[in-house]
Amino acid sequence: MAYQIYFVRHGKTWYNEYEKMQGWSDTPLTDDGVEVAQKAAEALRNVNFAAAVTSDMKRAVDTTRIITRRNKNNLVPQELSEFREQFYGYFEGRSIDESWFAIGKPHNARTFSDIVQKYGFDATMDFVKEADPLHDAESADEYWSRIERGFKKLDRIAHDGDKILVVTHSITILGFAIRYPTPELKVDDIPANASLTIMERDNGVNKVTKYNQSLID
């Protein structure tokens, strides 16, 4: 069975505005966040989605509802906690720059992008858990095991040739692009709020064919 997954990042939130770490912590969409979600909804209104799925974080749920209300198929979203963002543990709600500095410093890296470039995406996740004084943050193995459970749930929802909407989070989408790239894929930044990334899933094999595509004119 082969189907397409349309990953959309949620609209801008207050923690995005204040540049704070936001994994399992949750803040509402800003007015700008609602506006970009509405523009994404308009761009996707005629896509023939067979189902709509969202992370159970309110910022993703609210974005999904904005999109599905405008889509021609009038779908009822299904919440799957498996598609949450990585859990940052102790660093939840803290400054993004200060957090990544603390996480990367033992490895001679100062920013998220520095860590990923030097050590890879999975090691970056492991460094978060290592730096968390309580080690509550998710490791790469914990994270990808959760995500794989989410894909298996999508397989039970989808049929051959379907298009499935999944509203999720920035680092999650970036991780997909790094882990499942096609040769021509360009991954040069974290996906923007309300941007589109498309994945082909064919008998359990994932390939990201489009990344961080703007849905806003």
C-alpha positions as CSV (number, residue, x, y, z in Angstrom):
1,M,0.0,0.0,0.0
2,A,1.3,3.5,-0.9
3,Y,-0.1,6.8,0.2
4,Q,1.0,10.4,0.7
5,I,1.3,12.3,3.9
6,Y,0.9,16.0,3.9
7,F,2.8,17.3,7.0
8,V,1.9,20.8,8.0
9,R,3.6,22.6,10.8
10,H,1.2,24.3,13.2
11,G,0.8,28.1,13.2
12,K,2.9,30.5,15.2
13,T,2.5,30.3,19.0
14,W,3.5,32.5,21.9
15,Y,6.5,30.3,22.8
16,N,7.6,30.7,19.1
17,E,7.2,34.4,19.5
18,Y,9.3,34.5,22.7
19,E,11.8,32.0,21.4
20,K,11.3,29.4,24.1
21,M,11.7,25.6,23.9
22,Q,8.3,24.0,23.1
23,G,8.0,20.3,22.9
24,W,5.3,18.8,25.1
25,S,4.6,22.2,26.7
26,D,1.9,24.1,24.9
27,T,0.9,27.7,24.2
28,P,-1.9,29.1,22.1
29,L,-1.6,30.3,18.5
30,T,-0.9,34.0,18.2
31,D,-3.1,36.2,16.0
32,D,-0.4,35.8,13.3
33,G,-0.5,32.1,13.9
34,V,-4.2,31.9,13.2
35,E,-3.8,34.0,10.1
36,V,-1.1,31.8,8.6
37,A,-3.1,28.7,9.4
38,Q,-6.1,30.3,7.6
39,K,-3.9,31.0,4.6
40,A,-2.7,27.4,4.6
41,A,-6.3,26.2,4.8
42,E,-7.1,28.3,1.8
43,A,-4.2,26.8,-0.2
44,L,-5.2,23.2,0.8
45,R,-9.0,23.6,0.5
46,N,-9.3,21.5,-2.7
47,V,-6.9,18.8,-1.7
48,N,-8.8,15.5,-1.6
49,F,-7.7,14.4,1.9
50,A,-9.0,11.0,3.0
51,A,-8.3,11.7,6.6
52,A,-6.9,14.4,8.9
53,V,-4.6,13.6,11.8
54,T,-3.0,15.9,14.4
55,S,-0.6,15.9,17.3
56,D,-2.6,16.2,20.4
57,M,-1.0,19.5,21.3
58,K,-3.5,22.3,21.3
59,R,-1.4,24.4,18.8
60,A,-1.6,21.5,16.3
61,V,-5.2,20.7,17.0
62,D,-6.3,24.3,16.5
63,T,-4.3,24.6,13.3
64,T,-5.9,21.3,12.0
65,R,-9.4,22.5,12.8
66,I,-8.8,25.7,10.8
67,I,-7.6,23.6,7.8
68,T,-10.3,20.9,7.9
69,R,-13.2,23.4,8.3
70,R,-12.2,24.9,4.9
71,N,-11.3,21.7,3.2
72,K,-13.9,20.4,0.7
73,N,-14.1,17.0,2.5
74,N,-15.1,18.5,5.9
75,L,-13.1,15.9,7.8
76,V,-13.1,15.4,11.6
77,P,-9.5,15.4,12.8
78,Q,-8.1,12.5,14.8
79,E,-5.6,13.2,17.6
80,L,-2.5,11.0,17.8
81,S,0.0,11.8,20.6
82,E,2.6,9.8,18.7
83,F,3.1,12.9,16.4
84,R,4.0,15.2,19.3
85,E,7.3,17.2,19.2
86,Q,10.3,15.7,21.0
87,F,10.0,16.1,24.8
88,Y,12.7,18.4,26.0
89,G,12.3,17.7,29.7
90,Y,14.1,20.2,31.9
91,F,14.5,22.6,29.0
92,E,10.8,23.0,28.3
93,G,9.8,26.6,28.3
94,R,13.4,27.9,28.6
95,S,15.2,30.1,26.2
96,I,16.0,28.4,22.9
97,D,19.4,29.9,22.5
98,E,20.4,29.4,26.1
99,S,19.1,25.8,26.1
100,W,21.0,24.7,23.0
101,F,24.1,26.4,24.3
102,A,23.9,24.4,27.5
103,I,23.1,21.2,25.5
104,G,25.9,21.7,23.0
105,K,28.7,23.1,25.1
106,P,30.0,19.7,26.3
107,H,30.3,18.8,22.6
108,N,32.0,22.0,21.4
109,A,28.8,23.2,19.7
110,R,26.8,26.4,20.5
111,T,23.5,26.1,18.6
112,F,21.0,23.5,17.4
113,S,22.2,23.7,13.8
114,D,25.9,23.4,14.9
115,I,25.0,20.2,16.9
116,V,23.1,18.7,14.1
117,Q,25.8,19.5,11.5
118,K,28.6,18.1,13.6
119,Y,26.9,15.0,15.2
120,G,23.6,14.3,13.3
121,F,19.9,14.5,14.3
122,D,19.7,11.5,16.5
123,A,22.8,12.4,18.5
124,T,21.3,15.9,19.0
125,M,18.3,14.3,20.7
126,D,20.5,12.1,22.8
127,F,22.5,15.2,23.9
128,V,19.2,16.8,25.1
129,K,18.5,13.8,27.4
130,E,22.1,13.8,28.5
131,A,22.0,17.5,29.5
132,D,18.7,17.2,31.3
133,P,19.5,17.0,35.0
134,L,16.6,14.6,35.5
135,H,17.0,12.8,32.1
136,D,13.3,13.2,31.4
137,A,13.9,14.4,27.9
138,E,13.4,11.9,25.1
139,S,16.3,10.0,23.6
140,A,16.4,9.3,19.8
141,D,15.4,5.7,20.4
142,E,12.4,6.8,22.6
143,Y,11.4,9.4,20.1
144,W,11.6,7.3,16.9
145,S,9.8,4.3,18.6
146,R,6.9,6.7,19.4
147,I,6.9,8.1,15.9
148,E,6.9,4.6,14.4
149,R,3.9,3.7,16.4
150,G,2.2,6.8,14.8
151,F,3.1,5.6,11.3
152,K,1.6,2.2,12.0
153,K,-1.6,3.9,13.2
154,L,-1.6,5.9,9.9
155,D,-1.3,2.6,8.0
156,R,-4.5,1.4,9.6
157,I,-6.3,4.6,8.6
158,A,-5.0,5.0,5.0
159,H,-5.9,3.2,1.8
160,D,-3.8,2.9,-1.4
161,G,-3.5,6.2,-3.1
162,D,-4.8,8.3,-0.3
163,K,-3.7,11.7,0.8
164,I,-3.5,12.1,4.6
165,L,-3.2,15.4,6.4
166,V,-1.0,15.4,9.5
167,V,-0.4,18.6,11.5
168,T,2.7,18.3,13.6
169,H,5.8,20.2,14.7
170,S,9.0,21.8,13.4
171,I,11.7,19.5,14.7
172,T,9.6,16.4,14.0
173,I,9.2,17.5,10.3
174,L,12.9,18.3,10.1
175,G,13.7,14.9,11.5
176,F,11.6,13.2,8.8
177,A,13.4,15.2,6.1
178,I,16.9,14.2,7.5
179,R,16.0,10.6,8.1
180,Y,14.0,9.9,4.9
181,P,15.3,12.2,2.2
182,T,15.0,11.8,-1.6
183,P,18.3,12.6,-3.5
184,E,17.0,15.9,-4.8
185,L,15.6,17.1,-1.4
186,K,17.0,20.4,-0.1
187,V,17.0,20.6,3.7
188,D,18.5,24.0,4.8
189,D,16.3,25.3,7.6
190,I,13.7,24.4,10.2
191,P,10.2,24.4,8.5
192,A,8.2,27.6,8.8
193,N,4.9,27.8,10.6
194,A,2.1,26.5,8.4
195,S,4.5,25.2,5.7
196,L,4.0,21.9,3.8
197,T,6.2,18.9,3.7
198,I,5.1,15.8,1.7
199,M,6.1,12.2,2.4
200,E,5.5,9.2,0.2
201,R,4.9,6.0,2.4
202,D,5.0,2.8,0.3
203,N,4.6,-0.5,2.2
204,G,6.3,1.1,5.3
205,V,9.1,2.8,3.4
206,N,9.2,6.6,3.8
207,K,10.5,9.2,1.4
208,V,10.2,12.9,1.8
209,T,9.7,14.4,-1.6
210,K,8.9,18.1,-0.7
211,Y,10.1,20.0,2.3
212,N,9.1,23.3,3.9
213,Q,7.0,24.5,1.0
214,S,5.2,27.8,1.6
215,L,1.4,27.8,1.5
216,I,1.2,31.6,1.9
217,D,1.1,33.9,-1.1
